[in-house]
Each structure stands twice: as C-alpha cells, then as structure tokens.
Amino acid sequence: MNNIYDPIGKLLGNWSMEVNLWSILLRLTISIVVSAVVGWERSNKRHAAGLRTFMIVSLASTIAMILDLYLIKTTNSGFWFISAATVVGTAVISANTILYSSKNQIKGLTTSAALWATGIMGLLIGTGNYTIVLFCSVAFISLLSLVPPLEIYLKDRSNHFEFHLELKNVSYLKDFSSVIRELGLRIDGIESNPAYLNSGLSVYSVSVSIIKDELKQFKSHQDIIDALKTLDYVYYIEEMK
C-alpha cells in the first residue's frame, strides 16, 4: 500500500507498510504518543483543548485513514470518504476552541490550528509513512515549543500594538489621548468595549503606533504599558497579545 520509499519502514520490515494487525497497532501507538506530546504542551499552558482532546482527534484520524486503506484494498475503489469526513469534523471541533474574551481578545487560535494539524497528522500516521511522520512530528512540536519566545520578542519590538484600557471615567479619555501623543505614540484606533457598559468604568481597546525614534530604539511595549499604569485615572491596562 505504501509507494513511497520509507527508510524507517524498510528498517522495520514490509509488514509495517502493509495493512495488518501489527502495523495497525504500531500506527495507533505512534498516533497516541505524538498527540500526547502535543496535547501536553497545550494543556501545560492551560489552553482550551487538552491532552485527551488531542489524543482522541489524532487516534480517530488514524483509524479513519486505516479504514479507508482497508476499504480501498478490499473493494478496489479509489475514494477516501472516511478520511475526508474526518478532516471536516476536525475543522469543526477546532473552530469551537476559539474563544472571545471580554477584552476583545481572540484566544485559542494556535490551539485550534494545532488541533486541526493533529488530525491531519493522524491521517499521515495512518498511511504508514513513518519517516515523513517522524520529520513532521519533530517540526510540529518544535513550532509549538520553540517559536513562541521568538514570536513574543518580535511582537514586543513591533512599532504597532494594541492594549486593553480601563479608565475610571469617560472624561479622562481626552487626557489619556494627550499623554499618548506626548509619549511619542500615534493612536490608530479606539474602540469602546460594551461588555463593561454597567461596570462604572470606561473600557476601550486601543491600537497605537510608535512614531518617536527614542521609543523605537530603547523602549519595549511593556515599558510603555508600565509608564501608562502610573496615571492616576487608569484603572487597568494590559497589552493584547
């Protein structure tokens, strides 16, 4: 069933590249292990989808591919009905992990994409292309664990960022805008947050650009946020990631 030259498959033996009891058990085991590592990484950071969700999605995808391979072999058909349906189902489940917080922040995008990718990975594992599976698994896990620090570094050096702002009264918005401009920032947009309508606070999502050269060279986003926190009329402020 495997037309791609697979060094790991050749090393294990031809049985591993056919659809039989032992190759199925091997693929299911690999599926569980790979998804467990990804699920642990996500749940360890307290994201919406955890260990069990990733394992179930990956395992279901692997089973779907194995069933399709078996049906194609026994019925001589060329359709991948179960695998296609699994991709759609995984996409729906992944979309449901995206959350919208009261601070107008979209959360769970990476977890949603990771869940969808884990389903695709499960299909790949089901094909028995072990060398490709190994490479993709290492790349997948590395992206989740190693790239975030670099991403945070680059975002913190960007000239554009957004922050969640809570003022003690709407009358202070004009004063806050003046301070923003004096610091060397340009206000690109201010959006009122209706979720806090009856809280007594004036809450906004503010997007700004750094236009002062000194700020671009020596100040991070957090330094700017910390400076704005010292204003008496600012009840709460944080950068929106």
N, C-alpha and C positions, 0 to 999 in steps of 0.2 A: 504493500500500500504506500510505502514511502519512496518516492522517486528522487529525492534529494540525497546526495552523498552526505552522510552524517557520521563523522568520526566517532562520536560517543556511542551512537547506535551500533556501528561496526564493532567497537570495542566490547559492547555488552553482548552482541550476537544478533543474528537475524530475528530471533524470537521477539526482541524488544521493538522491532519495527513493524511487526505484524499485529493484527487484532486477535489476541488470545488472552486467556485468563491472566497470565503472569504479566504481560505487557500492560493490560488494563489496570492491574493492581499497582504497577510501577508508576503509571501516569497519574493515577488518583493520588498516590502518595506524594509525588512531586507537586501536584496541584495544591495539596493541603499545606505542604511545607512553605512553598513560595508565597501563597496568600496569607499564611500565618505571619510571616515576616513583615509583609506589607501592612496587614491589619494591626500588628503590634505597634508598628511605627506610627500609625494614625491614632490608635486608641491611647498610646502613650502620651500623645499631645492633646488628648481629650477632644478629639473631633467626633462628628456626629455618627459616622459609621465605624464600628469597632471590629475587633478580631473575628467574631463569629460571622458577621455580615460578609466580610471579605472572603472568608473560607467557604461559606455557602455559595456565594456567587461564582467563585473560581471552580469549585467542585461541580456545580451544576453545568457550567460551561464545558468543562472537560468531559462530563458524561454525555452532553449533547453532541459534541464532536465525535466521540467514540460510537454513539448510536448511529450517527449519520454515516460514518465509515463502514459500520457493520451492515446497514441497510443498503448502501451503495454496492457493497461486495456481494450481498445475497440476492439483491433484486436487479442488479446491473443498471440501476438508474443513476442519473448524474445530478441529482438535486440535493440541496443542503437545507432542508426545511427546518429541522430542529435547531441547527446552529444559527440560522437567520433569525428565528423566533427568539432565541436566547439573547442575541445582540440587541434586539428591540426591547426585550424585557429588562435587560441590564441597564439600558439607557434610561428607561422609565424610573427604575429604582434609584439610579444615580442622581437623576434630576430632583428626586424627593429629599436628597441630603443637603440641598442648597437652602440656606436659611437667610432671612432678612431680619436683622436686629432692629431694635427701637432707635438705634443711632444711624439709621440709613446705611448700614454696612451690610454688604453681601458676604456671607460666610459659608464655607463648605465647598467652594469651587474646586480646590485641589483634591479634597476627599471625593467629590463627585467624579472628577476626571480619573482619579486613581481607582475608584470602584469600577468604572466602565472599562479602564485599561486592564484591570484584573480579570474581568470577564473575557476580554479578548485574549489575554494571556492563557486563560484556562482552555480556550479553543485551540490555541497553538500547542499547548501541552498535550491535548487530546490527539493531535496529529502524529505525535511521536518524533518530532524533530528536536532531539534532545540538545544538540549543540546550539541551535538557534534559541531554544528555550533558556539555556544557561546564559547566553550573552544578553538576551532581552531582560532576564530576571535581574542580573547584576546592574544593567543600565537603569532599569526601572527603580530598583531600591536605592541606587546611588543618587538618582534625580530627587527622590523624596528626602533623603537624609543629608546630602552634601550641598545641594544647590540653595536651600533656604538661607543659610548665612550670607552667601554671595548676593542673593536677591535683596535681603534686608540692607546690606551695605550699599548696593546701587540705588535702592529707593531712598535711603537716607541722604544720599548725595545728589538727588534729583532736584532740579530747580522748581518743580511743581509738586505740591502735596495738598492733602485735604485734612481737615480736623473737625471733630465734634466739639461744639461750643455751647456752654450753658451760662447765660448771663442772669444776674439777679433781677434785672428789669429790662424791658424793651428799650427804655430811654437811654441805656448805656451803649446801645449798638453804634450810635454815631461816634461816641468817644472811642470805642474799641476800633472802629474803622480808621480813625485818625492815628491811633497808636500803630496800627498795622502799617500804614503808609510811612510813618516816621521811622520804623524799623528797617525799611527798605523792601517791603513786600507789596505786591500788587494783588488786589482782590479780583479774582476771576469770576467768582460767583458765590452768592449767599442764598441758601435755601432753608426756609423755616421748617421745623420738624413738628408735624401735627400730633405726634404721639404724646407730647408733653403739654398739650393745649391747656389742661386744667391743673397743672402742677404748680403754677405760680412763677415758673421760670420761663425765660425766653431762650429757646433752644434752636440751634442752627447747624447746618452742615456748610462749612466754609472751604472753598478752594482758593489757593493763593499761588503766586509765582514769586520766586526770589529774584529781585532785579538789582539789588545792591551788591557790588563786587566783593565787598568785605564779607558779607553773609555767605556768598557762594564759596569762598575760599576757606573760611575758618569756622563756620557755624553749621552744625547738623540740624536736622528737623527737631530733634529732641531738645536741643539747646534753645531753639526759638520757642517751642511749646513751654519749656520751663520758665522762660522770661515772661511769657504771657500769663502764666499762672500767678505771678506776683501781683497782677492788677486786682484791686480790691473788689471790683464788681464782677469778676469772673468766678462763677461758682464751680465750674468744672470744665476741663479742656483736655482732649487727647487726640493724637493723630489717628486717622482712619487708615488702616492697613489694607 
